[in-house]
Amino acid sequence: MDMEKPQELDILEMPFEGLAAYWLSVKKILDAKKGRSIIDEEIAHTDEPFILHLLETVYTPLSRNMVRRLAGVKKETLIEDYTRKIDLMRVAAYAIAAGENPHVTLVRMDSKFSVPPIGESKAMDMATAMFDAIKPKGVKLDILLSVDHKIQVDRLLVKLLFFSMYARREGKQTLEKFLPYFNSRFFAEGVSLAIDNFEADFLDHHLMSMRDNTLRETARKMDMATELALGIRDKHSYDDLFRIARAYMP
């Protein structure tokens, strides 16, 4: 079994089977190399935050209880971050469907934070500037217009605000050309439904259900990853690790 490429690791999007395959491949390579160099290599090349956290904590002298406690804290922190970012996408999709005033949209986005990540005037100015930024020939739209849960929250907010402003000025159907740049299935789904003239409240409820189901599964995947990583540390057999993984799979 080949090791997953680091850039493909995304615990929110990857299936249970893919995540299990990653840890089982770590097990096989560790058994073959009889050393922890593979762990150090993975730490150096892995960007996925929860997997990186496990790699940095499980294979240390920390006790099992401490490892589990830290994994629980990291899980809670990441789930909160993912929830907030998906909710920002949900607010933006609703705004696109409803033709909402961008100032109202920004206020609703800011309500997701104890302190807004970016000032109101700066957010509006940066979102407005994107109208000109996307015009030059050769501009990297795949970077400028990308939307996913891995983007820093202030940048994500500005991008989402831009899309809601663009839809209000140019018409929501004009967003269809931007769909290939949305790496988030949540936002792509929301914008697609808005383009198809689905009612804003229905769209909002639909995305809320998608959010809840996905985050529930992501939390379970994080628990599975924790137990697999600890199982590797405890030198469980490949077959036993597979039994652990199977218990978490739907």
BANU-677576 format. One record per residue (C-alpha): residue in three letters; x, y, z. Coordinates in Angstrom, 2 decimals. Each point is the difference from the previous one (the first is absolute). Layout:
<atoms>
ATOM; ALA; X; Y; Z
...
</atoms>
This chain:
<atoms>
ATOM; MET; 0.00; 0.00; 0.00
ATOM; ASP; 1.48; 3.34; -1.01
ATOM; MET; 0.19; 2.95; 2.39
ATOM; GLU; -2.56; 2.70; -0.69
ATOM; LYS; 1.44; 3.15; -1.47
ATOM; PRO; 0.12; 2.70; 2.69
ATOM; GLN; -1.95; 2.51; -2.09
ATOM; GLU; -2.88; -2.49; -0.27
ATOM; LEU; -0.44; -0.25; 3.76
ATOM; ASP; -3.12; 1.85; 1.11
ATOM; ILE; -1.84; -1.62; 2.88
ATOM; LEU; -3.15; 2.04; -0.67
ATOM; GLU; -0.37; -1.19; -3.59
ATOM; MET; 1.73; -3.40; -0.14
ATOM; PRO; -2.09; -3.17; 0.52
ATOM; PHE; 0.45; -2.30; 2.99
ATOM; GLU; 1.63; -2.58; -2.26
ATOM; GLY; 2.59; 2.51; -1.24
ATOM; LEU; 0.91; 1.08; 3.52
ATOM; ALA; 0.31; -3.61; 1.17
ATOM; ALA; 2.17; -0.80; -3.02
ATOM; TYR; 2.35; 2.85; 0.95
ATOM; TRP; 0.64; -1.35; 3.50
ATOM; LEU; 0.24; -3.60; -1.19
ATOM; SER; 2.65; 1.10; -2.50
ATOM; VAL; 1.89; 1.71; 2.83
ATOM; LYS; -0.16; -3.31; 1.90
ATOM; LYS; 1.41; -1.97; -2.94
ATOM; ILE; 2.86; 2.41; -0.61
ATOM; LEU; 0.88; 0.23; 3.70
ATOM; ASP; 0.12; -3.80; 0.22
ATOM; ALA; 2.23; -0.17; -3.07
ATOM; LYS; 2.41; 2.75; 1.03
ATOM; LYS; 0.10; -0.81; 3.73
ATOM; GLY; 0.50; 3.64; 0.92
ATOM; ARG; -1.80; 3.30; 0.41
ATOM; SER; 1.52; 1.75; -3.01
ATOM; ILE; -3.31; -0.42; -1.86
ATOM; ILE; -1.75; 1.94; 2.80
ATOM; ASP; 2.51; 2.84; -0.28
ATOM; GLU; -0.46; 0.05; -3.78
ATOM; GLU; -3.77; 0.15; 0.37
ATOM; ILE; 0.25; 2.81; 2.55
ATOM; ALA; 2.15; 1.97; -2.45
ATOM; HIS; -2.37; -0.44; -2.94
ATOM; THR; -3.50; -0.23; 1.48
ATOM; ASP; -2.17; 3.12; 0.13
ATOM; GLU; -3.25; -1.62; 1.15
ATOM; PRO; -0.29; 1.45; 3.53
ATOM; PHE; -1.53; -2.91; 1.92
ATOM; ILE; 2.20; -2.65; -1.58
ATOM; LEU; 3.04; 2.22; 0.59
ATOM; HIS; -1.03; 0.39; 3.65
ATOM; LEU; -0.16; -3.78; 0.43
ATOM; LEU; 3.35; -0.53; -1.67
ATOM; GLU; 1.57; 2.58; 2.33
ATOM; THR; -1.52; -1.35; 3.24
ATOM; VAL; -0.72; -3.73; -0.26
ATOM; TYR; 3.55; -1.14; -0.71
ATOM; THR; 1.49; 1.71; 3.06
ATOM; PRO; 0.38; -1.01; 3.68
ATOM; LEU; -3.38; 1.63; 0.76
ATOM; SER; -2.40; -2.36; 1.75
ATOM; ARG; -3.00; -1.46; -1.84
ATOM; ASN; -2.35; 2.05; 2.18
ATOM; MET; 1.84; 3.21; -0.81
ATOM; VAL; 0.05; -0.82; -3.72
ATOM; ARG; -3.76; -0.62; 0.05
ATOM; ARG; -0.63; 3.18; 1.99
ATOM; LEU; 2.05; 2.12; -2.41
ATOM; ALA; -1.68; -1.65; -2.99
ATOM; GLY; -3.38; 0.88; 1.50
ATOM; VAL; 1.00; 3.63; 0.43
ATOM; LYS; 1.34; 0.17; -3.56
ATOM; LYS; -3.17; -1.61; -1.33
ATOM; GLU; -2.19; 2.52; 1.81
ATOM; THR; 2.10; 2.92; -1.25
ATOM; LEU; -0.03; -1.14; -3.63
ATOM; ILE; -3.71; -0.88; -0.04
ATOM; GLU; -0.75; 3.48; 1.33
ATOM; ASP; 2.15; 1.56; -2.73
ATOM; TYR; -1.59; -2.12; -2.75
ATOM; THR; -3.48; 0.81; 1.32
ATOM; ARG; 0.68; 3.73; -0.11
ATOM; LYS; 1.42; -0.11; -3.52
ATOM; ILE; -2.84; -2.12; -1.36
ATOM; ASP; -2.47; 2.37; 1.63
ATOM; LEU; 1.69; 2.91; -1.79
ATOM; MET; -0.53; -1.85; -3.28
ATOM; ARG; -3.61; -0.64; 0.98
ATOM; VAL; -0.59; 3.68; 0.71
ATOM; ALA; 1.54; 0.93; -3.36
ATOM; ALA; -2.06; -2.59; -1.90
ATOM; TYR; -3.17; 1.30; 1.65
ATOM; ALA; 0.98; 3.57; -0.92
ATOM; ILE; 0.55; -1.03; -3.63
ATOM; ALA; -3.37; -1.75; -0.18
ATOM; ALA; -1.85; 2.86; 1.71
ATOM; GLY; 1.81; 2.89; -1.71
ATOM; GLU; 0.84; 1.32; 3.46
ATOM; ASN; 1.64; 3.37; 0.65
ATOM; PRO; 3.76; -0.72; 0.47
ATOM; HIS; 0.11; 2.14; 3.14
ATOM; VAL; -2.66; -2.21; 1.57
ATOM; THR; 1.92; -3.09; -1.14
ATOM; LEU; 3.18; 1.28; 1.63
ATOM; VAL; -1.81; 0.67; 3.28
ATOM; ARG; -1.36; -3.55; -0.02
ATOM; MET; 3.48; -1.36; -0.74
ATOM; ASP; 1.50; 2.02; 2.86
ATOM; SER; -2.57; -1.52; 2.38
ATOM; LYS; 1.90; -3.30; -0.26
ATOM; PHE; 2.93; 1.50; 1.96
ATOM; SER; 0.52; 1.49; 3.43
ATOM; VAL; 2.20; 2.57; -1.76
ATOM; PRO; -0.30; 0.49; -3.79
ATOM; PRO; 3.14; -1.32; -1.76
ATOM; ILE; 0.14; 3.10; -2.22
ATOM; GLY; -1.43; 3.51; 0.29
ATOM; GLU; -3.21; 0.79; -1.88
ATOM; SER; 1.41; 2.75; -2.23
ATOM; LYS; 3.12; -2.02; -0.80
ATOM; ALA; -2.07; -3.08; -0.84
ATOM; MET; -2.26; 1.98; -2.33
ATOM; ASP; 2.98; 1.70; -1.66
ATOM; MET; 1.87; -3.26; -0.55
ATOM; ALA; -3.10; -1.76; -1.37
ATOM; THR; -0.65; 2.92; -2.35
ATOM; ALA; 3.62; -0.06; -1.17
ATOM; MET; -0.45; -3.58; -1.14
ATOM; PHE; -2.22; 1.21; -2.86
ATOM; ASP; 3.11; 1.53; -1.59
ATOM; ALA; 2.38; -2.71; 1.22
ATOM; ILE; -1.71; -2.72; -2.05
ATOM; LYS; 0.10; 1.96; -3.27
ATOM; PRO; 3.67; -0.09; -1.14
ATOM; LYS; 0.87; -2.69; -2.51
ATOM; GLY; 2.02; -2.81; 1.52
ATOM; VAL; -1.05; 0.64; 3.59
ATOM; LYS; -0.02; -3.22; 2.03
ATOM; LEU; -3.71; -0.33; 0.61
ATOM; ASP; 0.46; -3.45; 1.53
ATOM; ILE; 1.76; 1.74; 2.89
ATOM; LEU; -1.89; 3.28; 0.08
ATOM; LEU; -3.46; -1.59; -0.11
ATOM; SER; 0.66; -3.23; 1.87
ATOM; VAL; -2.34; -0.74; 2.90
ATOM; ASP; 0.51; -2.73; 2.59
ATOM; HIS; 0.23; -0.56; 3.77
ATOM; LYS; 3.82; 0.18; -0.03
ATOM; ILE; 0.15; 3.70; -0.90
ATOM; GLN; 0.72; 2.48; 2.79
ATOM; VAL; -3.29; 1.27; 1.30
ATOM; ASP; 0.52; 3.70; -0.82
ATOM; ARG; 0.90; -0.83; -3.62
ATOM; LEU; -2.94; -2.38; -0.25
ATOM; LEU; -2.41; 2.65; 1.27
ATOM; VAL; 1.20; 2.53; -2.59
ATOM; LYS; -0.31; -2.51; -2.86
ATOM; LEU; -3.50; -1.03; 1.04
ATOM; LEU; -1.04; 3.62; 0.33
ATOM; PHE; 1.30; 0.64; -3.51
ATOM; PHE; -2.12; -2.83; -1.44
ATOM; SER; -3.12; 1.34; 1.69
ATOM; MET; 0.76; 3.50; -1.35
ATOM; TYR; 0.69; -1.37; -3.48
ATOM; ALA; -3.29; -1.89; -0.06
ATOM; ARG; -1.90; 3.10; 1.12
ATOM; ARG; 1.61; 2.19; -2.68
ATOM; GLU; 0.26; -2.40; -2.92
ATOM; GLY; -2.71; -2.56; 0.78
ATOM; LYS; 0.45; -3.31; 1.79
ATOM; GLN; 0.07; -1.98; -3.27
ATOM; THR; 3.32; 1.69; -0.83
ATOM; LEU; 1.62; -1.92; 2.87
ATOM; GLU; -0.19; -3.21; -2.01
ATOM; LYS; 3.36; 0.77; -1.62
ATOM; PHE; 1.60; 0.10; 3.46
ATOM; LEU; -1.27; -3.44; 1.13
ATOM; PRO; 3.17; -1.87; -1.12
ATOM; TYR; 2.05; 2.03; 2.47
ATOM; PHE; -2.08; -0.98; 3.06
ATOM; ASN; 1.86; -2.83; 1.70
ATOM; SER; -2.62; -0.12; 2.73
ATOM; ARG; -2.92; -2.25; -0.85
ATOM; PHE; -2.13; 1.98; 2.46
ATOM; PHE; 0.45; 3.30; -1.78
ATOM; ALA; -0.16; -1.55; -3.46
ATOM; GLU; -3.25; -1.70; 0.95
ATOM; GLY; -1.46; 3.19; 1.45
ATOM; VAL; 0.92; 2.17; -2.99
ATOM; SER; -1.24; -2.63; -2.45
ATOM; LEU; -3.37; -0.11; 1.74
ATOM; ALA; -0.15; 3.81; 0.05
ATOM; ILE; 0.73; 0.10; -3.74
ATOM; ASP; -2.85; -2.50; -0.48
ATOM; ASN; -2.30; 2.43; 1.86
ATOM; PHE; -0.57; -2.11; 3.09
ATOM; GLU; -1.61; 2.03; 2.78
ATOM; ALA; 2.50; 1.51; 2.43
ATOM; ASP; -1.50; -1.47; 3.19
ATOM; PHE; -0.10; -3.50; -1.50
ATOM; LEU; 3.62; 0.36; -1.12
ATOM; ASP; 1.03; 1.15; 3.47
ATOM; HIS; -1.70; -2.98; 1.67
ATOM; HIS; 1.53; -2.42; -2.52
ATOM; LEU; 3.53; 1.29; 0.60
ATOM; MET; -0.54; -0.12; 3.77
ATOM; SER; -0.89; -3.69; -0.25
ATOM; MET; 3.06; -0.64; -2.19
ATOM; ARG; 2.17; 1.80; 2.55
ATOM; ASP; -1.31; -1.97; 2.97
ATOM; ASN; 0.31; -3.38; -1.71
ATOM; THR; 3.51; 0.68; -1.28
ATOM; LEU; 1.32; 1.34; 3.31
ATOM; ARG; -1.51; -2.95; 1.87
ATOM; GLU; 1.82; -2.39; -2.34
ATOM; THR; 3.20; 2.06; 0.20
ATOM; ALA; -0.01; -0.26; 3.79
ATOM; ARG; -0.34; -3.78; -0.30
ATOM; LYS; 2.83; -0.12; -2.54
ATOM; MET; 2.19; 1.90; 2.45
ATOM; ASP; -0.81; -2.55; 2.71
ATOM; MET; 0.84; -2.83; -2.39
ATOM; ALA; 3.30; 1.63; -0.96
ATOM; THR; 0.92; 0.39; 3.69
ATOM; GLU; -0.64; -3.67; 0.75
ATOM; LEU; 1.86; -1.17; -3.11
ATOM; ALA; 3.01; 2.17; 0.82
ATOM; LEU; 0.04; -1.34; 3.57
ATOM; GLY; -0.43; -3.53; -1.32
ATOM; ILE; 3.07; 0.43; -2.17
ATOM; ARG; 1.94; 1.30; 3.00
ATOM; ASP; -1.15; -3.04; 2.01
ATOM; LYS; 1.20; -2.29; -2.83
ATOM; HIS; -3.39; -1.52; -0.74
ATOM; SER; -0.09; -2.25; -3.04
ATOM; TYR; -1.15; 1.26; -3.39
ATOM; ASP; -3.15; -2.15; 0.28
ATOM; ASP; -0.83; 1.39; 3.44
ATOM; LEU; 0.46; 3.55; -1.25
ATOM; PHE; -2.40; -0.77; -2.82
ATOM; ARG; -2.52; -1.27; 2.57
ATOM; ILE; 0.34; 3.28; 1.90
ATOM; ALA; -0.58; 2.00; -3.17
ATOM; ARG; -3.00; -2.08; -1.01
ATOM; ALA; -1.74; 0.76; 3.30
ATOM; TYR; -0.13; 3.70; -0.94
ATOM; MET; -1.16; -0.45; -3.57
ATOM; PRO; -3.67; 0.48; -0.88
</atoms>
